[in-house]
Amino acid sequence: MNRLGRSGVQVSALGFGGAVIGNLYTEVTEEQAHQAVSAAWAEGIRYFDTAPHYGLGLSERRLGAALRAHPRADYTVSTKVGRRLEPSDGGGDDLANGFAVPATQRRVWDFSADGVRRTLEAALERLGLDRVDAVYLHDPDDHAEQAFREGYPALEKLRSEGVVGAIGAGMNQAEMLTRFVRDTDVDVVLCAGRYTLLDQRALTELLPAAVERGTSVVIGGAFNSGLLADPKPEATYNYATTPRELLDRALRLKAIAERHGTTLRAAALAFCAAHPAVASVLVGARSADEVRDNARQFAARVPSGLWQELRAERLLPAEAPVPEEEPS
């Protein structure tokens, strides 16, 4: 278990990302979701991340229900604020936002102090919990002023009151997260898709700043939404169609991994976890089998020769930390 910054919150090195059980792209049944969380527990995963955005609250409800059988002190839960849910009678589904659920609610961007508290209270009700361990400001890209002026101080107050143990921000970019690390007293930032085998932009400023400040980083999107899990033309890259040059690069990475007797998935996860700022790597799964595979890949030893070849082929920057592993 690793600590989030200077807080007392502990997370497992491999975490469970809850977007998929919120019906990301396609439906996941109640039973499949429950079995996925149960499999994560059986594999030793004790950090579970979710958000109101994921399936309009469905992920939170499913995660809370699945964790109810376990002692509350034995696991860590994080959720997010910034998108407040309101009832909607517009009909239809939520696929435009990526989730296969009925559009019975709508998202309202709200990083105000009142919005933060209201969103967290509703999240706790869906989770069936009286507290969460960590809360992130979720995707404040276009709401920076309100997030820094109102949202962050609201989280700081909740932390000082003991309502939450750790606070931070979660985004699909590295630049604003660097500002959070440098200009605030966040415990942790969640960086999705910007520190992977295909995208190391977080290596330039965010990760060094986190090390300097003693701030933890949680990595999401280790597979860049699919391409690094199984590179093929129909695979998505950061939730969009994969450009040809990135597909070719991913296929090269896969071939090198297999030549060294490992998998691209194992290498992708090992790379993310190797940086000293990283406390946990979140991976989503829609079934128990996917969870078990993720755990196997995360635990696999990746030969040092793979990293040497990636650097020699200029597929990995020389300054990027890699695991200390057994020789090829």
C-alpha positions as CSV (number, residue, x, y, z in Angstrom):
1,M,0.0,0.0,0.0
2,N,1.2,3.5,-0.8
3,R,0.3,6.8,0.9
4,L,-1.3,9.7,-1.0
5,G,1.0,12.6,-0.4
6,R,1.2,13.7,3.2
7,S,-2.3,12.3,4.0
8,G,-3.0,9.1,5.9
9,V,-4.9,7.7,2.9
10,Q,-3.4,4.4,1.6
11,V,-3.9,3.0,-1.9
12,S,-3.0,-0.3,-3.5
13,A,-0.4,-0.1,-6.3
14,L,-3.0,-1.4,-8.7
15,G,-6.4,0.3,-8.5
16,F,-9.9,-0.4,-9.9
17,G,-11.2,2.3,-12.3
18,G,-14.9,2.5,-12.1
19,A,-15.9,4.1,-15.4
20,V,-16.5,0.8,-17.2
21,I,-19.0,-0.5,-14.7
22,G,-20.9,2.7,-15.3
23,N,-21.7,1.2,-18.8
24,L,-18.8,3.0,-20.6
25,Y,-19.7,2.5,-24.3
26,T,-21.7,-0.7,-23.8
27,E,-23.9,-2.2,-21.2
28,V,-22.4,-4.1,-18.2
29,T,-25.0,-6.1,-16.3
30,E,-25.4,-5.8,-12.5
31,E,-24.0,-9.3,-12.1
32,Q,-21.0,-8.6,-14.3
33,A,-20.2,-5.4,-12.4
34,H,-20.5,-7.1,-9.0
35,Q,-18.3,-9.9,-10.1
36,A,-15.7,-7.5,-11.5
37,V,-15.4,-5.7,-8.1
38,S,-15.4,-9.0,-6.2
39,A,-12.6,-10.3,-8.5
40,A,-10.6,-7.1,-7.8
41,W,-11.0,-7.7,-4.1
42,A,-9.8,-11.3,-4.5
43,E,-6.7,-10.1,-6.4
44,G,-5.8,-7.8,-3.5
45,I,-6.9,-4.5,-5.0
46,R,-8.0,-2.2,-2.3
47,Y,-8.3,1.2,-4.1
48,F,-11.5,1.9,-6.0
49,D,-12.1,5.1,-8.0
50,T,-15.4,6.3,-9.4
51,A,-17.3,9.5,-10.3
52,P,-20.8,10.9,-10.7
53,H,-20.0,11.3,-14.4
54,Y,-19.6,7.5,-14.9
55,G,-23.0,6.4,-16.1
56,L,-24.8,9.3,-14.4
57,G,-24.1,7.8,-11.0
58,L,-24.5,4.1,-12.0
59,S,-20.8,3.4,-11.3
60,E,-21.0,4.8,-7.8
61,R,-24.2,2.8,-7.0
62,R,-22.7,-0.4,-8.3
63,L,-19.3,0.1,-6.6
64,G,-20.9,0.9,-3.2
65,A,-23.2,-2.2,-3.4
66,A,-20.3,-4.5,-4.3
67,L,-18.1,-3.2,-1.5
68,R,-20.7,-3.4,1.2
69,A,-19.7,-6.9,2.1
70,H,-16.2,-5.8,3.2
71,P,-15.1,-3.9,6.3
72,R,-15.0,-0.2,5.5
73,A,-11.5,0.3,7.0
74,D,-10.1,-2.3,4.6
75,Y,-10.5,-0.3,1.3
76,T,-10.0,3.2,-0.1
77,V,-12.6,4.9,-2.3
78,S,-12.2,8.1,-4.3
79,T,-14.9,10.0,-6.2
80,K,-15.0,13.3,-8.0
81,V,-16.8,16.7,-8.0
82,G,-17.4,19.3,-10.7
83,R,-20.2,17.7,-12.6
84,R,-23.4,17.9,-10.5
85,L,-26.3,15.6,-11.5
86,E,-29.8,17.0,-11.9
87,P,-33.0,15.2,-12.9
88,S,-33.8,15.3,-16.6
89,D,-36.9,14.3,-18.5
90,G,-35.4,14.7,-21.9
91,G,-35.5,11.0,-22.7
92,G,-33.0,9.1,-24.8
93,D,-29.7,7.7,-23.7
94,D,-26.3,9.1,-22.6
95,L,-24.2,7.6,-25.4
96,A,-23.2,11.1,-26.6
97,N,-21.3,11.3,-23.3
98,G,-20.0,7.8,-23.7
99,F,-22.3,5.8,-21.4
100,A,-25.0,3.3,-22.3
101,V,-27.5,4.5,-19.7
102,P,-30.9,6.2,-19.9
103,A,-30.6,10.0,-19.8
104,T,-32.7,10.4,-16.7
105,Q,-30.2,13.0,-15.4
106,R,-28.1,15.7,-16.8
107,R,-24.6,17.0,-15.8
108,V,-24.2,20.6,-14.7
109,W,-20.7,21.9,-14.5
110,D,-20.3,23.3,-11.0
111,F,-17.0,23.9,-9.2
112,S,-18.5,26.3,-6.6
113,A,-18.1,25.6,-2.9
114,D,-21.8,24.8,-2.7
115,G,-21.7,22.6,-5.8
116,V,-18.7,20.7,-4.4
117,R,-20.5,19.9,-1.2
118,R,-23.8,19.0,-2.9
119,T,-22.1,16.8,-5.4
120,L,-20.2,15.0,-2.7
121,E,-23.3,14.5,-0.5
122,A,-25.2,13.0,-3.5
123,A,-22.2,10.7,-4.3
124,L,-22.1,9.5,-0.7
125,E,-25.8,8.6,-0.9
126,R,-25.3,6.6,-4.1
127,L,-22.2,4.9,-2.7
128,G,-24.1,4.1,0.6
129,L,-21.1,5.5,2.5
130,D,-20.7,8.1,5.2
131,R,-17.3,9.2,3.9
132,V,-14.9,8.8,1.0
133,D,-11.2,8.7,1.4
134,A,-10.2,11.0,-1.5
135,V,-12.0,13.5,-3.7
136,Y,-10.8,14.9,-7.0
137,L,-11.9,18.0,-8.9
138,H,-13.0,16.3,-12.2
139,D,-11.9,17.8,-15.5
140,P,-11.8,21.5,-14.7
141,D,-10.2,22.3,-18.1
142,D,-12.7,25.0,-19.1
143,H,-13.5,26.0,-15.5
144,A,-10.0,26.8,-14.1
145,E,-10.9,30.1,-12.5
146,Q,-13.8,28.7,-10.5
147,A,-12.0,25.5,-9.7
148,F,-9.0,27.3,-8.2
149,R,-11.0,30.1,-6.6
150,E,-13.9,28.1,-5.2
151,G,-13.6,24.4,-5.8
152,Y,-10.2,23.8,-4.4
153,P,-10.7,25.8,-1.2
154,A,-14.0,23.9,-0.6
155,L,-12.0,20.6,-0.8
156,E,-9.4,22.0,1.5
157,K,-12.1,22.9,4.0
158,L,-13.6,19.4,3.8
159,R,-10.2,17.9,4.4
160,S,-9.6,20.2,7.4
161,E,-13.0,19.1,8.8
162,G,-12.0,15.5,8.4
163,V,-14.8,14.8,5.9
164,V,-12.3,13.5,3.4
165,G,-8.7,12.3,3.9
166,A,-7.1,13.4,0.6
167,I,-7.9,15.9,-2.0
168,G,-6.8,16.6,-5.6
169,A,-7.7,17.0,-9.2
170,G,-8.2,14.5,-12.0
171,M,-7.8,15.4,-15.7
172,N,-6.8,14.1,-19.2
173,Q,-4.0,16.7,-19.3
174,A,-0.8,17.4,-17.5
175,E,-0.4,21.1,-17.7
176,M,-3.2,22.2,-15.3
177,L,-2.4,19.3,-13.0
178,T,1.1,20.8,-12.7
179,R,-0.4,24.1,-11.6
180,F,-2.4,22.3,-8.9
181,V,0.7,20.6,-7.7
182,R,2.8,23.8,-7.6
183,D,0.1,26.3,-6.5
184,T,-2.0,24.4,-4.0
185,D,-1.7,21.9,-1.2
186,V,-3.3,18.9,-3.0
187,D,-2.3,15.4,-1.8
188,V,-2.7,13.7,-5.2
189,V,-3.5,14.3,-8.8
190,L,-5.0,11.8,-11.2
191,C,-3.4,12.0,-14.6
192,A,-5.2,10.0,-17.3
193,G,-3.6,9.1,-20.6
194,R,-0.7,11.4,-20.3
195,Y,1.9,9.1,-18.9
196,T,1.9,6.0,-21.0
197,L,4.1,4.1,-23.5
198,L,2.6,6.3,-26.2
199,D,2.4,9.7,-24.4
200,Q,5.0,10.9,-21.8
201,R,4.1,14.6,-21.7
202,A,3.6,14.3,-17.9
203,L,7.3,13.5,-17.6
204,T,8.4,17.0,-18.5
205,E,6.9,19.1,-15.6
206,L,4.1,17.3,-13.7
207,L,6.0,14.3,-12.4
208,P,9.1,16.2,-11.4
209,A,7.0,18.8,-9.6
210,A,5.1,16.0,-7.8
211,V,8.3,14.5,-6.6
212,E,9.6,17.9,-5.5
213,R,6.4,18.7,-3.6
214,G,5.7,15.3,-2.1
215,T,2.5,15.0,-4.1
216,S,1.3,11.6,-5.2
217,V,0.2,10.8,-8.8
218,V,-2.4,8.3,-9.7
219,I,-2.2,7.2,-13.3
220,G,-5.4,6.4,-15.3
221,G,-5.6,5.5,-18.9
222,A,-2.5,3.3,-18.9
223,F,-3.7,1.7,-22.2
224,N,-4.7,5.1,-23.7
225,S,-8.4,3.8,-23.7
226,G,-7.6,0.6,-25.6
227,L,-4.8,0.9,-28.1
228,L,-2.1,-0.3,-25.8
229,A,-4.3,-3.2,-24.6
230,D,-4.8,-4.6,-28.1
231,P,-3.4,-2.6,-31.0
232,K,-5.6,-3.0,-34.0
233,P,-7.3,-0.6,-36.5
234,E,-10.6,-0.4,-34.6
235,A,-8.9,0.2,-31.2
236,T,-9.5,3.6,-29.7
237,Y,-6.8,6.1,-28.6
238,N,-7.8,8.5,-25.9
239,Y,-11.5,7.6,-26.6
240,A,-11.2,8.5,-30.3
241,T,-10.2,6.9,-33.6
242,T,-6.6,5.9,-33.6
243,P,-4.3,7.8,-36.0
244,R,-2.4,5.4,-38.3
245,E,1.1,6.5,-37.1
246,L,0.1,5.7,-33.5
247,L,-1.3,2.3,-34.4
248,D,2.0,1.6,-36.2
249,R,4.0,2.7,-33.1
250,A,1.8,0.5,-30.8
251,L,2.3,-2.5,-33.1
252,R,6.1,-1.9,-32.9
253,L,5.8,-1.8,-29.1
254,K,3.8,-5.0,-29.1
255,A,6.3,-6.8,-31.3
256,I,9.2,-5.8,-29.0
257,A,7.4,-6.9,-25.9
258,E,6.6,-10.3,-27.4
259,R,10.2,-10.7,-28.6
260,H,11.2,-10.3,-24.9
261,G,8.7,-12.9,-23.8
262,T,6.2,-10.5,-22.2
263,T,3.0,-8.7,-23.3
264,L,2.4,-5.1,-24.3
265,R,-0.2,-4.8,-21.5
266,A,2.4,-5.9,-18.9
267,A,4.9,-3.4,-20.2
268,A,2.4,-0.6,-20.3
269,L,1.4,-1.1,-16.7
270,A,4.9,-1.6,-15.5
271,F,6.0,1.6,-17.2
272,C,3.3,3.7,-15.5
273,A,4.1,2.2,-12.0
274,A,7.8,2.7,-12.3
275,H,7.9,6.5,-11.7
276,P,8.6,7.4,-8.1
277,A,5.8,9.9,-8.0
278,V,3.2,7.3,-8.9
279,A,1.2,5.8,-6.0
280,S,-1.3,3.7,-8.0
281,V,-2.3,2.7,-11.5
282,L,-6.0,2.6,-12.2
283,V,-7.3,0.0,-14.7
284,G,-11.0,-0.5,-15.6
285,A,-12.6,-3.8,-16.3
286,R,-16.1,-5.0,-17.4
287,S,-15.7,-8.6,-16.2
288,A,-14.0,-10.7,-13.5
289,D,-11.8,-12.3,-16.2
290,E,-10.6,-8.8,-17.3
291,V,-9.8,-8.0,-13.7
292,R,-7.8,-11.2,-13.2
293,D,-5.9,-10.6,-16.5
294,N,-5.1,-7.0,-15.4
295,A,-3.8,-8.3,-12.1
296,R,-1.6,-10.9,-13.8
297,Q,-0.2,-8.4,-16.2
298,F,0.5,-5.9,-13.4
299,A,2.4,-8.6,-11.4
300,A,4.4,-9.9,-14.4
301,R,8.1,-9.3,-14.5
302,V,9.2,-7.3,-17.6
303,P,12.8,-8.1,-18.7
304,S,15.2,-5.2,-18.6
305,G,16.2,-5.9,-22.2
306,L,12.8,-4.7,-23.3
307,W,13.4,-1.2,-21.9
308,Q,16.9,-1.1,-23.4
309,E,15.5,-1.9,-26.8
310,L,12.7,0.7,-26.5
311,R,15.3,3.3,-25.7
312,A,17.6,2.2,-28.5
313,E,14.7,2.4,-31.0
314,R,13.7,5.8,-29.6
315,L,10.3,4.5,-28.5
316,L,11.0,5.6,-25.0
317,P,12.9,8.7,-23.7
318,A,16.1,8.0,-21.9
319,E,15.0,10.0,-18.9
320,A,11.8,8.0,-18.2
321,P,12.2,5.7,-15.2
322,V,11.7,2.0,-15.8
323,P,11.3,-0.9,-13.4
324,E,14.3,-2.6,-12.0
325,E,13.6,-6.1,-13.3
326,E,15.3,-9.4,-14.0
327,P,17.6,-9.5,-17.0
328,S,16.3,-10.9,-20.3
